[in-house]
Structures are given as C-alpha cells and as structure tokens.
Amino acid sequence: MIKLILPIAIFIAVVFGISYFWNNSSAQERKKIALGLLAAVLLSLILTIYLIID
C-alpha cells in the first residue's frame, strides 16, 4: 500500500512546490526553473532508455 501512496504523495508535493516557486519568481528565475525541469526530464528519459536497453 505504501508503494502506491508514497510516490503519488511525492508527485503531488513536487507539482505544488514547482507551482509555488513559479508563481513567486521573476522572468529570469522562471527561465532557470524551466531549464532545470527540462534537464531533469531529459536526464530521466536517457536513464530510462539506458536501463531498458541494458
């Protein structure tokens, strides 16, 4: 049960956290947040593909 609830709770907390920081940031900080999120998505995609192939 905890394996199902914990990831969902973490995901919701991350979404609310990003939303909070996005709303309280300037245009320059928003660019940094967007680049950081893009890097994280690309890294996770590359890592997932690597682990599937390996």
C-alpha positions in Angstrom: 0.0 0.0 0.0 2.8 2.4 0.9 4.4 1.7 -2.5 1.3 3.2 -4.2 0.6 6.1 -1.9 4.1 7.4 -1.3 5.0 8.1 -5.0 1.6 9.8 -5.5 2.1 12.0 -2.5 5.6 12.9 -3.5 4.4 13.7 -7.1 1.7 16.0 -5.7 4.1 17.7 -3.4 6.6 18.3 -6.2 3.9 19.7 -8.5 2.6 22.1 -5.8 6.2 23.1 -5.0 7.1 23.9 -8.6 3.8 25.8 -8.9 4.6 27.9 -5.8 8.1 28.8 -6.9 6.9 29.5 -10.4 4.3 32.0 -9.2 6.7 33.8 -6.9 9.6 34.2 -9.3 10.7 36.7 -11.8 11.1 36.1 -15.6 14.9 35.3 -15.2 14.2 32.8 -12.4 11.4 31.2 -14.5 13.9 30.6 -17.2 16.2 28.8 -14.7 13.3 26.7 -13.4 12.3 25.8 -16.9 15.8 24.8 -17.9 16.2 22.8 -14.7 13.0 20.9 -15.4 13.9 20.3 -19.0 17.3 18.9 -17.9 15.7 16.7 -15.3 13.2 15.3 -17.9 15.9 14.7 -20.4 18.1 13.0 -17.9 15.4 10.7 -16.7 14.4 9.8 -20.2 18.0 9.0 -21.2 18.5 7.0 -18.0 15.2 5.1 -18.6 16.2 4.2 -22.1 19.6 3.1 -21.0 18.2 0.9 -18.3 15.7 -0.7 -20.7 18.3 -1.4 -23.3 20.9 -2.7 -20.8 
